Amino acid sequence: MKHKHTPVLSRRALLAGMAAFAATPALAAQPLNIVTTTGMIADMVRAVGGDVVNVTALMGPGVDPHAYRQTRSDIVAMTRADAVLWHGLYLEAQMEAFLADLGRKRPVHAIADTLDPARLLSHEDYAGRYDPHVWMDPDLWVQCLPAVVATLSDLRPAARDQFKANAAAFTAEAAALSDYARTSLLSVAPERRVLLTAHDAFGYFGSAYGFDVLGIQGISTESEAGLNRISTLVDTLVDRDLPAVFVETSVSDRNIRALVEGAGARGHEVQIGGALFSDAMGPDGTYEGTWFGMIDHNVTTIARALGGDVPATGRLGKLRGSA
């Protein structure tokens, strides 16, 4: 009777197999799958996490987070993620109930909710809430970094020091950006330091750099802009002899154009000084598609349109040429 021959592994094959098995903690070393709501948070998480993270932002360029509702594909992405990071402070107003429910089952963190309330501006539309647009002030935005570092460190403790070092580098670069913003905006004549936009997303910007900020709509794009509001702002443009107003990439320019026409009817010519990034960053893969590029663009565009002396290509010469 013939016996089946059982193959014997060679020493080389055995060692190769052991090496492959040892490498399988490749599963432990797989990048963390992080989902964020806004591009600004995604950019911060990528900067802190480096090659330890894969980051997906639900809201792309031109998307208004105030009105955004999660899609079916968003729900799938969030339920499969290692962690979901959202902004909070009622920015993602239409998603809050879903995120609260998901947070009972998965790691879900609102990073701006960790900020010191003493540093926050009140919300003009909702009592007891705060203006959520904290990314407009670099010195305040970096205060969200500890929440990101803590979230990633809980998931990958071995990389904690790497996360802390990356966060420190982000903070240093943000300080340089804030210095550039302050110097550039101080070159605008004091009487022209008025920023008039589609909705009031620049309150922290104005507070940081000494600008009066006026929005046709309130802090939320869900608020209505009335004819009386537009008429009052036309008076402001004429009385203060302002040369420029600004549209936003994530908000309709209809009201701003009505404002320009209203000033023109009063004999005061006003230019649209450029398109600012308010609730969303620029196109993916561009400098303006990063938080640093977004703020650089806004500062440079505002300063130049209002008569300041700043280079068209911004702090690092990376802008495509602001208005």
C-alpha positions as CSV (number, residue, x, y, z in Angstrom):
1,M,0.0,0.0,0.0
2,K,1.4,3.3,-1.1
3,H,1.5,6.2,1.4
4,K,0.9,9.7,0.3
5,H,4.1,11.8,0.5
6,T,3.8,14.7,2.9
7,P,6.0,17.6,1.7
8,V,8.6,18.8,4.1
9,L,9.3,22.5,4.3
10,S,12.8,23.6,3.5
11,R,14.6,25.7,6.1
12,R,14.6,28.6,3.7
13,A,10.8,28.3,3.1
14,L,10.2,28.0,6.9
15,L,12.2,31.1,7.7
16,A,10.4,33.0,4.9
17,G,7.1,32.0,6.4
18,M,8.1,33.0,9.9
19,A,9.2,36.4,8.5
20,A,5.9,36.9,6.8
21,F,4.1,36.0,10.0
22,A,6.2,38.4,12.0
23,A,5.4,41.1,9.6
24,T,1.7,40.6,9.9
25,P,1.5,43.0,12.7
26,A,1.5,44.9,9.5
27,L,-2.2,44.9,10.6
28,A,-1.2,46.9,13.6
29,A,0.9,49.2,11.5
30,Q,-1.8,49.8,8.9
31,P,-2.6,53.6,8.7
32,L,-5.5,54.7,10.8
33,N,-8.7,55.4,8.9
34,I,-9.9,58.8,10.0
35,V,-13.0,60.5,8.7
36,T,-13.5,64.3,9.2
37,T,-16.4,66.5,8.4
38,T,-14.6,69.6,7.1
39,G,-11.4,70.1,5.0
40,M,-9.9,72.3,7.7
41,I,-10.0,69.4,10.2
42,A,-8.8,66.9,7.6
43,D,-5.8,69.1,6.9
44,M,-4.9,69.4,10.6
45,V,-5.2,65.6,11.1
46,R,-3.0,64.9,8.1
47,A,-0.4,67.3,9.4
48,V,-0.4,65.7,12.9
49,G,-0.8,62.1,11.8
50,G,1.6,62.0,8.9
51,D,2.0,58.6,7.3
52,V,0.2,57.0,10.3
53,V,-3.2,58.2,9.0
54,N,-5.4,58.0,6.0
55,V,-7.9,60.9,6.1
56,T,-11.2,61.4,4.3
57,A,-13.0,64.7,4.5
58,L,-16.8,64.5,3.9
59,M,-17.1,68.1,2.8
60,G,-15.1,69.2,-0.2
61,P,-14.3,72.6,-1.7
62,G,-17.3,75.0,-2.0
63,V,-19.4,73.0,0.4
64,D,-21.4,74.8,3.1
65,P,-21.1,72.9,6.4
66,H,-24.0,74.8,8.0
67,A,-26.5,73.1,5.6
68,Y,-24.7,69.8,4.9
69,R,-26.5,66.5,5.6
70,Q,-24.7,63.2,5.7
71,T,-25.2,61.0,2.6
72,R,-25.4,57.2,2.6
73,S,-21.8,56.9,1.5
74,D,-20.9,59.3,4.4
75,I,-22.6,57.1,6.9
76,V,-20.8,54.0,5.6
77,A,-17.5,55.8,5.8
78,M,-18.1,57.0,9.3
79,T,-19.2,53.7,10.7
80,R,-16.1,52.0,9.2
81,A,-13.6,54.6,10.4
82,D,-11.3,54.2,13.3
83,A,-12.4,57.6,14.5
84,V,-14.5,60.5,13.3
85,L,-13.4,64.1,14.0
86,W,-16.0,66.8,13.5
87,H,-15.9,70.5,14.3
88,G,-18.7,71.1,16.8
89,L,-19.9,74.5,18.0
90,Y,-23.0,73.9,16.0
91,L,-21.1,74.2,12.6
92,E,-22.5,70.9,11.3
93,A,-26.0,71.8,12.6
94,Q,-27.8,69.2,10.3
95,M,-25.5,66.4,11.4
96,E,-25.4,66.8,15.1
97,A,-28.0,64.2,16.0
98,F,-26.4,61.5,13.8
99,L,-22.9,62.2,15.2
100,A,-24.2,62.1,18.8
101,D,-25.8,58.7,18.1
102,L,-22.6,57.4,16.3
103,G,-20.5,58.6,19.3
104,R,-22.2,56.1,21.5
105,K,-20.7,53.3,19.4
106,R,-17.5,54.6,17.8
107,P,-14.8,57.2,18.7
108,V,-16.3,60.5,17.6
109,H,-14.9,63.8,18.8
110,A,-15.9,67.4,18.2
111,I,-12.5,69.1,18.4
112,A,-13.6,72.8,18.6
113,D,-15.9,71.9,21.6
114,T,-12.6,71.5,23.6
115,L,-11.7,75.2,23.3
116,D,-11.9,77.5,26.3
117,P,-15.3,79.2,26.1
118,A,-13.6,82.4,27.3
119,R,-11.8,82.5,23.9
120,L,-15.1,82.1,21.9
121,L,-17.5,84.7,20.4
122,S,-21.2,84.4,21.1
123,H,-23.5,83.2,18.3
124,E,-25.9,86.0,17.2
125,D,-28.5,83.6,15.9
126,Y,-28.6,80.9,18.7
127,A,-28.6,81.8,22.4
128,G,-26.1,79.8,24.5
129,R,-24.0,78.8,21.4
130,Y,-20.8,80.2,20.0
131,D,-19.5,81.4,16.6
132,P,-18.0,78.2,15.2
133,H,-15.5,79.8,12.7
134,V,-12.5,79.5,14.9
135,W,-10.1,78.4,12.1
136,M,-10.1,82.1,10.9
137,D,-7.7,83.0,13.8
138,P,-4.5,80.9,13.6
139,D,-3.7,81.5,17.2
140,L,-7.0,80.0,18.2
141,W,-7.2,77.2,15.7
142,V,-4.0,75.6,17.0
143,Q,-5.7,75.2,20.4
144,C,-7.6,72.3,18.7
145,L,-4.4,70.4,18.2
146,P,-4.4,68.7,21.6
147,A,-7.7,67.1,20.9
148,V,-6.3,65.7,17.6
149,V,-3.1,64.5,19.3
150,A,-5.1,62.8,22.0
151,T,-7.5,61.1,19.6
152,L,-4.7,59.7,17.4
153,S,-2.6,58.7,20.4
154,D,-5.4,56.7,21.9
155,L,-5.6,54.7,18.7
156,R,-1.9,54.4,18.1
157,P,0.0,55.0,21.4
158,A,3.4,54.0,19.9
159,A,3.2,57.1,17.7
160,R,2.4,59.6,20.4
161,D,5.8,61.3,20.3
162,Q,5.5,61.6,16.5
163,F,2.1,63.2,16.8
164,K,3.3,65.7,19.4
165,A,6.3,66.7,17.3
166,N,4.1,67.2,14.2
167,A,1.7,69.3,16.3
168,A,4.5,71.5,17.5
169,A,5.7,72.0,13.9
170,F,2.1,72.9,12.9
171,T,1.9,75.4,15.8
172,A,5.2,77.1,14.8
173,E,4.1,77.5,11.2
174,A,0.7,78.8,12.3
175,A,2.5,81.5,14.4
176,A,4.5,82.6,11.3
177,L,1.3,82.8,9.3
178,S,-0.3,84.9,12.1
179,D,2.7,87.2,12.1
180,Y,2.4,87.6,8.3
181,A,-1.4,88.3,8.6
182,R,-0.8,90.9,11.3
183,T,1.9,92.8,9.3
184,S,-0.1,92.6,6.0
185,L,-3.3,93.8,7.5
186,L,-1.7,96.6,9.4
187,S,-0.7,98.0,6.0
188,V,-4.3,98.7,5.3
189,A,-5.3,102.3,6.3
190,P,-7.3,102.2,9.6
191,E,-10.4,103.8,8.1
192,R,-10.5,101.0,5.5
193,R,-10.2,98.1,7.9
194,V,-13.8,96.9,7.2
195,L,-14.4,93.4,5.9
196,L,-17.9,93.0,4.3
197,T,-18.8,89.5,3.1
198,A,-21.8,87.3,2.3
199,H,-22.1,85.8,5.8
200,D,-20.5,86.6,9.1
201,A,-17.7,84.0,9.1
202,F,-14.9,86.3,9.9
203,G,-15.6,87.4,13.4
204,Y,-12.5,85.7,14.9
205,F,-10.4,87.2,12.0
206,G,-11.7,90.7,12.8
207,S,-11.1,90.2,16.5
208,A,-7.5,89.0,15.9
209,Y,-6.5,91.7,13.4
210,G,-8.5,94.8,14.3
211,F,-11.1,94.7,11.5
212,D,-14.8,95.6,11.6
213,V,-16.6,92.6,10.1
214,L,-20.0,92.8,8.5
215,G,-21.9,90.0,7.0
216,I,-25.1,90.3,4.9
217,Q,-26.3,87.0,6.5
218,G,-25.5,86.1,10.1
219,I,-23.0,83.6,11.4
220,S,-25.1,80.7,9.9
221,T,-25.8,80.7,6.1
222,E,-29.3,79.4,7.1
223,S,-30.3,83.0,8.3
224,E,-32.1,85.2,5.8
225,A,-30.7,88.5,4.5
226,G,-33.4,91.1,4.4
227,L,-33.7,94.2,2.2
228,N,-33.3,96.4,5.2
229,R,-30.0,94.7,6.0
230,I,-28.7,95.3,2.5
231,S,-29.8,98.9,2.6
232,T,-28.0,99.5,5.9
233,L,-24.8,98.0,4.5
234,V,-25.0,100.2,1.4
235,D,-25.1,103.2,3.8
236,T,-22.0,101.8,5.5
237,L,-20.2,101.4,2.1
238,V,-21.0,105.0,1.1
239,D,-20.4,106.6,4.5
240,R,-17.0,105.0,5.0
241,D,-16.0,105.2,1.4
242,L,-15.1,101.6,1.2
243,P,-13.5,100.4,-2.0
244,A,-14.2,96.7,-1.9
245,V,-16.5,93.9,-0.7
246,F,-15.9,90.1,-0.9
247,V,-17.7,87.0,-2.1
248,E,-17.2,83.6,-0.5
249,T,-16.5,80.3,-2.3
250,S,-19.1,78.4,-0.3
251,V,-21.9,81.0,-0.4
252,S,-24.0,82.4,-3.2
253,D,-22.7,85.8,-4.4
254,R,-26.3,87.1,-5.1
255,N,-26.5,89.3,-2.1
256,I,-23.1,90.7,-2.5
257,R,-23.8,91.7,-6.1
258,A,-27.1,93.4,-4.9
259,L,-24.9,95.3,-2.4
260,V,-22.6,96.5,-5.2
261,E,-25.5,97.6,-7.4
262,G,-27.1,99.4,-4.5
263,A,-23.9,101.4,-3.8
264,G,-23.6,102.1,-7.5
265,A,-27.1,103.6,-7.5
266,R,-25.9,105.9,-4.8
267,G,-23.0,107.0,-6.9
268,H,-20.4,105.0,-5.0
269,E,-18.3,102.5,-7.0
270,V,-17.4,99.3,-5.1
271,Q,-15.3,96.5,-6.5
272,I,-15.7,92.8,-5.6
273,G,-12.2,92.4,-4.0
274,G,-12.0,88.7,-4.6
275,A,-13.4,85.4,-3.5
276,L,-12.6,84.4,0.1
277,F,-12.5,80.9,1.6
278,S,-14.8,80.9,4.5
279,D,-16.4,77.6,5.4
280,A,-14.4,75.5,2.9
281,M,-10.9,75.5,1.6
282,G,-9.7,75.7,-2.0
283,P,-9.4,72.9,-4.6
284,D,-7.9,69.6,-3.6
285,G,-4.2,69.4,-4.4
286,T,-3.6,73.1,-4.4
287,Y,-1.9,75.4,-1.9
288,E,-5.2,77.1,-1.3
289,G,-6.6,73.6,-0.6
290,T,-4.7,73.5,2.7
291,W,-5.6,75.5,5.8
292,F,-2.3,77.5,5.6
293,G,-3.0,78.3,2.0
294,M,-6.6,79.2,2.7
295,I,-5.6,81.8,5.4
296,D,-2.7,83.1,3.3
297,H,-5.1,83.6,0.4
298,N,-7.7,85.4,2.5
299,V,-5.2,87.7,4.2
300,T,-3.5,88.6,1.0
301,T,-6.7,89.1,-1.0
302,I,-8.2,91.3,1.7
303,A,-5.1,93.4,2.3
304,R,-4.5,94.1,-1.4
305,A,-8.2,94.9,-2.2
306,L,-8.3,97.4,0.6
307,G,-5.1,99.2,-0.4
308,G,-2.5,97.3,1.7
309,D,1.0,96.6,0.5
310,V,1.4,92.8,0.2
311,P,2.8,90.5,-2.5
312,A,0.1,89.0,-4.8
313,T,1.6,85.6,-4.3
314,G,1.3,85.7,-0.5
315,R,3.6,84.8,2.4
316,L,5.5,82.0,0.7
317,G,5.0,83.0,-3.0
318,K,2.7,80.0,-3.4
319,L,-0.5,81.8,-4.2
320,R,-1.7,81.8,-7.8
321,G,-2.1,85.6,-7.5
322,S,-4.7,87.1,-5.3
323,A,-7.1,89.8,-6.4
